[in-house]
Amino acid sequence: MSEKYSILLILTLFLCSCAKRKCDLKLSIQSISPANPKINDRVVFTFRVENLGPDILPRSSYSSIVKINGKTVEINSGNSIRDVHEYSEFSKAPGFYHFIVVDDEPHTYSIEVIPKKKIIDSDTSNNLISGELRIKN
């Protein structure tokens, strides 16, 4: 292969790797366990991030953040979804938890998925879920 074509090939590969990818990352909660927490319960969120497309994503193309009462309790910066309609599910290993209920006040939660710089998310309205947990006495 001539030097001219080698340079052209390298330039093409570089430009393709720098191109922004288009997607629609969709966040959904699969479960909150226990569903009706009491004081001293260990609460675990299980949530899913799905790529609705149209582009295949590179690895580590988004982060997810879990907050309780405005305080960050977990950041997931890696991911394994790539193909369109593929998803990753996040939770905790057995014995681990997102937070312990320490009082009977309502607890607010938010889970957000944040695309990295090279990703264009066509619909960010499905990137944040928030709510309130009522604590049972």
C-alpha positions in Angstrom: 0.0 0.0 0.0 1.3 3.4 -0.9 2.2 6.0 1.8 -0.6 8.3 0.5 -3.3 5.6 1.0 -1.9 4.6 4.4 -2.2 8.2 5.6 -5.7 8.4 4.2 -6.7 5.2 5.9 -5.2 6.4 9.3 -7.0 9.8 8.9 -10.3 8.0 8.1 -10.0 5.7 11.1 -9.2 8.7 13.4 -12.2 10.8 12.2 -14.5 7.8 12.7 -13.3 7.3 16.2 -13.8 11.0 17.0 -17.3 11.2 15.6 -20.1 11.7 18.1 -22.5 8.8 18.5 -26.2 9.3 18.6 -28.4 7.3 21.0 -31.3 7.4 23.3 -30.3 6.2 26.8 -33.4 5.1 28.7 -33.3 4.7 32.5 -35.9 2.6 34.3 -36.2 1.3 37.9 -36.6 -2.5 38.1 -37.1 -2.6 41.9 -36.6 -1.0 45.2 -36.1 -3.5 48.0 -37.6 -3.6 50.5 -40.6 -2.0 48.8 -41.9 -0.6 52.2 -38.7 0.1 54.2 -38.7 0.5 57.9 -36.0 2.0 60.2 -32.7 0.0 60.0 -33.7 -1.6 56.7 -30.9 -1.7 54.1 -32.4 -0.4 50.8 -31.2 -1.5 47.4 -32.2 0.0 44.0 -32.1 -2.1 40.9 -32.2 -0.1 37.7 -31.7 -0.6 34.0 -30.0 1.6 31.3 -31.0 0.7 27.8 -29.6 2.0 24.4 -32.7 2.7 22.2 -30.4 3.6 19.3 -29.8 4.4 16.6 -26.0 4.0 17.0 -23.9 1.3 18.7 -22.1 2.8 21.6 -18.4 2.5 22.6 -17.7 1.1 26.1 -17.8 3.5 29.0 -20.1 5.9 27.2 -22.1 7.0 30.2 -22.2 7.3 34.0 -25.1 6.6 36.4 -25.4 8.4 39.7 -27.7 7.4 42.7 -28.5 10.0 45.3 -30.4 9.8 48.6 -31.6 13.1 50.1 -29.4 14.9 47.6 -26.2 13.0 48.7 -24.4 10.8 46.1 -24.3 7.2 47.3 -23.1 5.5 44.1 -21.5 6.4 40.8 -21.2 3.8 38.1 -18.8 5.1 35.4 -18.3 1.9 33.3 -20.9 0.2 31.3 -21.2 -2.7 29.0 -24.1 -1.8 26.7 -23.2 -1.3 23.1 -25.8 -2.5 20.6 -29.1 -1.0 20.0 -31.8 -2.3 22.5 -29.1 -3.9 24.6 -29.2 -2.9 28.3 -27.2 -3.1 31.5 -28.7 -3.7 34.9 -27.2 -2.2 38.1 -27.8 -3.2 41.7 -25.7 -4.3 44.6 -24.1 -7.6 45.4 -25.8 -9.7 48.2 -25.0 -8.1 51.6 -24.4 -4.6 50.1 -26.9 -1.7 49.9 -27.4 1.9 48.8 -28.4 3.2 52.2 -29.7 2.3 55.6 -32.9 3.9 56.9 -32.0 5.8 60.1 -35.2 7.7 60.8 -38.9 7.7 59.8 -38.7 10.9 57.7 -39.5 10.5 54.0 -36.3 9.9 51.9 -35.9 11.4 48.4 -34.0 9.5 45.8 -32.8 10.2 42.3 -31.0 8.1 39.7 -29.5 9.8 36.7 -27.7 8.5 33.6 -25.3 11.0 32.1 -23.8 10.5 28.6 -20.1 11.2 28.1 -18.8 13.9 25.8 -18.8 11.9 22.6 -22.4 10.8 23.0 -25.4 12.7 21.7 -28.6 11.6 23.6 -31.6 12.4 21.5 -34.0 12.3 24.5 -32.7 13.3 27.9 -36.2 13.3 29.4 -35.8 9.6 30.2 -32.4 10.0 31.9 -33.6 10.9 35.4 -35.9 9.1 37.8 -36.7 10.6 41.2 -39.1 9.9 43.9 -39.8 9.6 47.6 -39.7 6.6 49.9 -42.1 6.7 52.8 -40.7 4.9 55.9 -43.0 2.5 57.8 -42.9 2.6 61.6 
